[in-house]
Amino acid sequence: MSLNMKVEHMHKFHTFEVPTVIKHGIGSIKHLGEEVKKMGVTKALLVTDPGIYHAGVANPAIESLKQADVEILLFNKVEPNPPVRLVNEGSALYKQEGCDGLVAIGGGSSMDTAKAIGVEVVHGESVLEYEAVEGKKPLEHRIPPLTTIPTTAGTGSEVTQWAVITDEERQFKFNTGGPLIAAHLTIIDPELHVSMPPHVTAMTGIDALAHAIECYTMKYAQPITDAVALMAMEYVAKYIRRAFADGEDLEARYGMAQAAMLAGLSYGSESAGAAHAMSQTLGGIIPVAHGQCVAAMMGPVMEFNWKGNPEKFARIAKAVGIDTFHMTTEEAAKAAVNWVYELVEDLEIPSLEQQGVPTDMIERLAKEAMKDPQTVGNPRDLKEKDYIWIYKRCFNLVPKMV
């Protein structure tokens, strides 16, 4: 069996680091208070969004912190695609009130906001200065003790080494990260996921699948990220339809929570590909939900990409349960693409058009996607005209090729 790594990228100095302690189990949220206290935290900034807070999803976490005598300062203002101004407000509050730790509860937006607040607290300036591009500063200090508690099974932000923040002035979403930004601890409790409505289950679940597929097929893939990515795909294939159809199915919720975390580990070390380059640049311009946006793009991106690494796309087909025994490598690779198209349909993901993206923006969006660093890792080389084709495919303006 070959390692199937692109030769030109074998010379890269690869790294895989997991700074986050991962604890999980049904009902495990009750351990939060004692775990946070063990890290020396006496006053935590609790970062969440108003929806989660008012629906009472954060209550078990708050209860556990109170029982352990950890003081809580609530910051429940998180917005989707969190902007720089929100991070600035959170870090100012953290310092003003003398907090010494962070707890994030919610989806990727809450966890990313908490990470970015941590960056500002320890570096003393705006997170904008630490955008992960040349010419900006690298992170120098570990963020304060951060515990992440995901309530969706999607972004994997609980274990990734990235925060995705929106610069409203540039209409641009940027990454900041590295091992210094990762959470110190994550507690994954599938009981907190049962309140997720079906459409959120669907879009966050396909986001996790997209992390796994993009990280498995990208040019910088390495054996350890391949391993977790493949396992994530298997779990998604087995559990996502069940979690979508029956929100109280705890086994399916547990499986999807693990899938998101495993996919987060595969994403956490390097990069992704075209779907994430497109969704992040689009999300800076139009306030689309990230997971829903990625889900709508995934089929067309895979349709374009499979030729870049047919063997790995054929392996994806096996991971998701397709019987590839009598198929050629190319047939199996195409079957994987069609499986994703079917999944998106089964889970009732709205098209980009239904999400409010106008077709007359395709050229601008293609230009923006080229600027995203994740373009570089894509398994098939990308030029602006290729992004135009993928976007046109998303809108059914060009015929399907698989």
ROGUPA-966794 format. One record per residue (C-alpha): residue number from 1; residue in three letters; chain; x, y, z. Coordinates in steps of 0.2 Angstrom, whole numbers, plus 5000, padded with zeros to 4 digits. Layout:
NUM Ala A X Y Z
...
END
This chain:
1 Met A 5000 5000 5000
2 Ser A 5007 5017 4995
3 Leu A 5007 5032 5006
4 Asn A 5000 5041 4992
5 Met A 5007 5058 4996
6 Lys A 5011 5070 4983
7 Val A 5030 5070 4980
8 Glu A 5033 5088 4980
9 His A 5025 5090 4997
10 Met A 5035 5076 5005
11 His A 5050 5088 5008
12 Lys A 5038 5098 5019
13 Phe A 5042 5098 5038
14 His A 5026 5091 5044
15 Thr A 5019 5094 5062
16 Phe A 5005 5086 5071
17 Glu A 5002 5092 5088
18 Val A 4987 5090 5100
19 Pro A 4988 5103 5114
20 Thr A 4970 5100 5119
21 Val A 4965 5087 5132
22 Ile A 4949 5078 5126
23 Lys A 4937 5071 5138
24 His A 4920 5064 5133
25 Gly A 4905 5054 5138
26 Ile A 4886 5055 5141
27 Gly A 4883 5067 5155
28 Ser A 4901 5072 5156
29 Ile A 4896 5091 5158
30 Lys A 4894 5088 5176
31 His A 4913 5087 5178
32 Leu A 4916 5104 5170
33 Gly A 4918 5114 5186
34 Glu A 4931 5103 5195
35 Glu A 4941 5101 5178
36 Val A 4941 5120 5176
37 Lys A 4946 5123 5194
38 Lys A 4960 5110 5192
39 Met A 4967 5122 5179
40 Gly A 4968 5136 5192
41 Val A 4953 5146 5186
42 Thr A 4944 5156 5199
43 Lys A 4934 5167 5188
44 Ala A 4929 5162 5170
45 Leu A 4922 5172 5156
46 Leu A 4908 5161 5149
47 Val A 4907 5164 5130
48 Thr A 4891 5159 5122
49 Asp A 4878 5165 5110
50 Pro A 4861 5172 5115
51 Gly A 4851 5158 5107
52 Ile A 4861 5144 5117
53 Tyr A 4860 5154 5133
54 His A 4841 5158 5132
55 Ala A 4837 5140 5127
56 Gly A 4845 5134 5143
57 Val A 4858 5124 5134
58 Ala A 4872 5132 5144
59 Asn A 4863 5128 5161
60 Pro A 4871 5112 5165
61 Ala A 4888 5120 5162
62 Ile A 4884 5135 5173
63 Glu A 4877 5124 5187
64 Ser A 4893 5113 5187
65 Leu A 4905 5129 5188
66 Lys A 4894 5136 5202
67 Gln A 4895 5120 5212
68 Ala A 4914 5120 5210
69 Asp A 4914 5139 5216
70 Val A 4921 5145 5200
71 Glu A 4915 5163 5198
72 Ile A 4906 5166 5181
73 Leu A 4906 5182 5170
74 Leu A 4893 5180 5156
75 Phe A 4897 5186 5139
76 Asn A 4883 5179 5128
77 Lys A 4884 5191 5113
78 Val A 4892 5179 5101
79 Glu A 4886 5181 5083
80 Pro A 4888 5170 5068
81 Asn A 4904 5174 5058
82 Pro A 4911 5183 5074
83 Pro A 4918 5200 5070
84 Val A 4934 5208 5077
85 Arg A 4923 5221 5086
86 Leu A 4915 5207 5096
87 Val A 4932 5200 5101
88 Asn A 4938 5217 5106
89 Glu A 4923 5219 5117
90 Gly A 4925 5202 5125
91 Ser A 4944 5204 5129
92 Ala A 4941 5222 5136
93 Leu A 4927 5214 5148
94 Tyr A 4939 5200 5153
95 Lys A 4953 5211 5158
96 Gln A 4942 5224 5166
97 Glu A 4933 5211 5177
98 Gly A 4949 5202 5182
99 Cys A 4945 5185 5174
100 Asp A 4958 5171 5174
101 Gly A 4951 5158 5162
102 Leu A 4939 5155 5148
103 Val A 4924 5143 5145
104 Ala A 4916 5143 5128
105 Ile A 4899 5134 5125
106 Gly A 4891 5133 5108
107 Gly A 4895 5130 5090
108 Gly A 4911 5136 5081
109 Ser A 4907 5154 5083
110 Ser A 4908 5154 5102
111 Met A 4923 5143 5102
112 Asp A 4932 5154 5089
113 Thr A 4927 5170 5099
114 Ala A 4934 5163 5115
115 Lys A 4951 5158 5107
116 Ala A 4952 5176 5099
117 Ile A 4948 5184 5116
118 Gly A 4962 5174 5123
119 Val A 4974 5180 5110
120 Glu A 4970 5198 5114
121 Val A 4971 5196 5132
122 Val A 4989 5188 5132
123 His A 4996 5199 5118
124 Gly A 4988 5216 5123
125 Glu A 4983 5221 5105
126 Ser A 4969 5217 5092
127 Val A 4968 5199 5085
128 Leu A 4969 5208 5068
129 Glu A 4988 5209 5071
130 Tyr A 4989 5190 5072
131 Glu A 4981 5186 5055
132 Ala A 4989 5170 5049
133 Val A 4998 5178 5034
134 Glu A 5015 5184 5029
135 Gly A 5019 5201 5036
136 Lys A 5008 5199 5052
137 Lys A 5014 5194 5069
138 Pro A 5015 5175 5075
139 Leu A 5007 5171 5091
140 Glu A 5020 5172 5105
141 His A 5010 5168 5121
142 Arg A 4998 5153 5126
143 Ile A 4980 5159 5128
144 Pro A 4973 5159 5146
145 Pro A 4966 5142 5151
146 Leu A 4951 5138 5139
147 Thr A 4938 5124 5140
148 Thr A 4928 5121 5125
149 Ile A 4910 5113 5126
150 Pro A 4903 5110 5108
151 Thr A 4884 5110 5107
152 Thr A 4885 5106 5088
153 Ala A 4894 5092 5079
154 Gly A 4902 5101 5066
155 Thr A 4917 5114 5066
156 Gly A 4928 5104 5077
157 Ser A 4934 5120 5084
158 Glu A 4935 5112 5101
159 Val A 4951 5104 5096
160 Thr A 4957 5114 5081
161 Gln A 4972 5127 5082
162 Trp A 4962 5140 5072
163 Ala A 4950 5154 5075
164 Val A 4941 5161 5060
165 Ile A 4936 5179 5063
166 Thr A 4928 5192 5051
167 Asp A 4936 5209 5048
168 Glu A 4920 5219 5043
169 Glu A 4930 5233 5036
170 Arg A 4938 5222 5023
171 Gln A 4923 5211 5021
172 Phe A 4935 5196 5024
173 Lys A 4936 5181 5036
174 Phe A 4954 5178 5042
175 Asn A 4962 5164 5052
176 Thr A 4973 5166 5067
177 Gly A 4981 5151 5075
178 Gly A 4994 5138 5080
179 Pro A 4996 5127 5095
180 Leu A 4996 5142 5107
181 Ile A 4978 5146 5103
182 Ala A 4971 5128 5105
183 Ala A 4959 5125 5120
184 His A 4967 5117 5135
185 Leu A 4953 5105 5138
186 Thr A 4937 5100 5128
187 Ile A 4922 5091 5136
188 Ile A 4911 5083 5123
189 Asp A 4894 5078 5130
190 Pro A 4882 5072 5117
191 Glu A 4867 5076 5129
192 Leu A 4870 5094 5125
193 His A 4868 5090 5106
194 Val A 4850 5084 5107
195 Ser A 4843 5102 5106
196 Met A 4850 5104 5089
197 Pro A 4836 5106 5076
198 Pro A 4837 5095 5060
199 His A 4844 5108 5049
200 Val A 4858 5113 5061
201 Thr A 4862 5094 5063
202 Ala A 4863 5093 5044
203 Met A 4874 5108 5040
204 Thr A 4886 5106 5055
205 Gly A 4887 5087 5051
206 Ile A 4892 5090 5033
207 Asp A 4904 5103 5038
208 Ala A 4913 5090 5049
209 Leu A 4913 5078 5034
210 Ala A 4920 5092 5023
211 His A 4934 5094 5035
212 Ala A 4938 5076 5034
213 Ile A 4937 5075 5015
214 Glu A 4947 5091 5012
215 Cys A 4960 5087 5024
216 Tyr A 4962 5069 5018
217 Thr A 4964 5074 5000
218 Met A 4974 5090 5002
219 Lys A 4992 5091 4996
220 Tyr A 4998 5093 5014
221 Ala A 4990 5077 5021
222 Gln A 5000 5066 5032
223 Pro A 4997 5048 5039
224 Ile A 4990 5054 5056
225 Thr A 4978 5066 5049
226 Asp A 4973 5053 5036
227 Ala A 4969 5041 5050
228 Val A 4957 5053 5060
229 Ala A 4949 5059 5044
230 Leu A 4944 5042 5038
231 Met A 4937 5037 5054
232 Ala A 4927 5054 5054
233 Met A 4920 5049 5037
234 Glu A 4915 5032 5043
235 Tyr A 4906 5040 5058
236 Val A 4897 5053 5048
237 Ala A 4891 5040 5035
238 Lys A 4884 5029 5049
239 Tyr A 4876 5042 5060
240 Ile A 4872 5058 5051
241 Arg A 4855 5053 5044
242 Arg A 4850 5045 5061
243 Ala A 4854 5061 5070
244 Phe A 4845 5072 5057
245 Ala A 4829 5061 5058
246 Asp A 4829 5058 5077
247 Gly A 4837 5072 5087
248 Glu A 4835 5061 5103
249 Asp A 4846 5047 5096
250 Leu A 4860 5048 5109
251 Glu A 4871 5035 5100
252 Ala A 4870 5044 5084
253 Arg A 4873 5061 5093
254 Tyr A 4888 5053 5101
255 Gly A 4895 5046 5085
256 Met A 4893 5063 5076
257 Ala A 4901 5072 5091
258 Gln A 4916 5060 5089
259 Ala A 4916 5063 5070
260 Ala A 4917 5082 5072
261 Met A 4931 5081 5085
262 Leu A 4941 5068 5074
263 Ala A 4938 5079 5058
264 Gly A 4944 5094 5069
265 Leu A 4960 5085 5073
266 Ser A 4963 5082 5054
267 Tyr A 4959 5101 5051
268 Gly A 4969 5107 5066
269 Ser A 4986 5103 5059
270 Glu A 4987 5110 5042
271 Ser A 4974 5117 5030
272 Ala A 4959 5112 5019
273 Gly A 4954 5115 5001
274 Ala A 4943 5124 4989
275 Ala A 4926 5122 4999
276 His A 4934 5130 5014
277 Ala A 4943 5144 5004
278 Met A 4926 5148 4995
279 Ser A 4915 5147 5011
280 Gln A 4926 5158 5021
281 Thr A 4929 5171 5008
282 Leu A 4910 5171 5004
283 Gly A 4906 5172 5023
284 Gly A 4915 5188 5024
285 Ile A 4904 5196 5011
286 Ile A 4887 5189 5014
287 Pro A 4882 5183 5031
288 Val A 4878 5165 5026
289 Ala A 4879 5150 5039
290 His A 4896 5142 5037
291 Gly A 4891 5124 5038
292 Gln A 4876 5126 5026
293 Cys A 4887 5135 5014
294 Val A 4901 5122 5014
295 Ala A 4888 5108 5012
296 Ala A 4880 5116 4996
297 Met A 4898 5118 4989
298 Met A 4905 5101 4993
299 Gly A 4898 5091 4979
300 Pro A 4904 5103 4965
301 Val A 4921 5105 4974
302 Met A 4923 5086 4974
303 Glu A 4917 5084 4956
304 Phe A 4931 5096 4951
305 Asn A 4944 5089 4963
306 Trp A 4943 5070 4961
307 Lys A 4956 5069 4946
308 Gly A 4969 5077 4958
309 Asn A 4970 5061 4968
310 Pro A 4959 5047 4962
311 Glu A 4965 5034 4974
312 Lys A 4961 5044 4989
313 Phe A 4944 5049 4982
314 Ala A 4941 5030 4979
315 Arg A 4946 5027 4997
316 Ile A 4933 5039 5003
317 Ala A 4920 5029 4994
318 Lys A 4925 5014 5004
319 Ala A 4925 5024 5021
320 Val A 4907 5029 5018
321 Gly A 4901 5011 5014
322 Ile A 4901 5010 4995
323 Asp A 4905 4993 4988
324 Thr A 4919 4997 4977
325 Phe A 4925 4979 4974
326 His A 4920 4978 4956
327 Met A 4924 4996 4952
328 Thr A 4939 5004 4944
329 Thr A 4948 5018 4954
330 Glu A 4940 5031 4944
331 Glu A 4923 5024 4946
332 Ala A 4925 5023 4964
333 Ala A 4931 5041 4965
334 Lys A 4916 5047 4955
335 Ala A 4904 5036 4967
336 Ala A 4911 5046 4982
337 Val A 4907 5062 4973
338 Asn A 4889 5056 4970
339 Trp A 4887 5050 4987
340 Val A 4890 5067 4994
341 Tyr A 4878 5075 4982
342 Glu A 4865 5062 4988
343 Leu A 4868 5066 5006
344 Val A 4866 5084 5004
345 Glu A 4849 5081 4995
346 Asp A 4844 5068 5009
347 Leu A 4848 5081 5022
348 Glu A 4838 5095 5013
349 Ile A 4852 5107 5012
350 Pro A 4847 5123 5004
351 Ser A 4856 5128 4988
352 Leu A 4868 5144 4988
353 Glu A 4854 5153 4979
354 Gln A 4841 5148 4993
355 Gln A 4854 5154 5005
356 Gly A 4854 5172 4997
357 Val A 4870 5171 4986
358 Pro A 4866 5180 4969
359 Thr A 4873 5172 4953
360 Asp A 4880 5189 4947
361 Met A 4893 5189 4961
362 Ile A 4902 5173 4954
363 Glu A 4917 5182 4947
364 Arg A 4920 5193 4962
365 Leu A 4918 5177 4973
366 Ala A 4930 5167 4963
367 Lys A 4943 5182 4964
368 Glu A 4941 5182 4983
369 Ala A 4943 5163 4985
370 Met A 4960 5164 4976
371 Lys A 4966 5175 4990
372 Asp A 4962 5162 5003
373 Pro A 4977 5152 5009
374 Gln A 4967 5136 5009
375 Thr A 4968 5137 4990
376 Val A 4986 5131 4990
377 Gly A 4982 5114 4998
378 Asn A 4968 5109 4986
379 Pro A 4972 5092 4978
380 Arg A 4969 5100 4960
381 Asp A 4977 5116 4955
382 Leu A 4966 5131 4955
383 Lys A 4965 5146 4945
384 Glu A 4951 5159 4945
385 Lys A 4942 5151 4930
386 Asp A 4941 5135 4940
387 Tyr A 4933 5144 4955
388 Ile A 4921 5151 4942
389 Trp A 4917 5134 4935
390 Ile A 4914 5127 4953
391 Tyr A 4903 5142 4958
392 Lys A 4893 5139 4941
393 Arg A 4891 5121 4946
394 Cys A 4884 5126 4963
395 Phe A 4871 5136 4953
396 Asn A 4868 5122 4940
397 Leu A 4874 5134 4927
398 Val A 4886 5121 4919
399 Pro A 4882 5102 4917
400 Lys A 4887 5089 4930
401 Met A 4903 5079 4924
402 Val A 4902 5063 4935
END
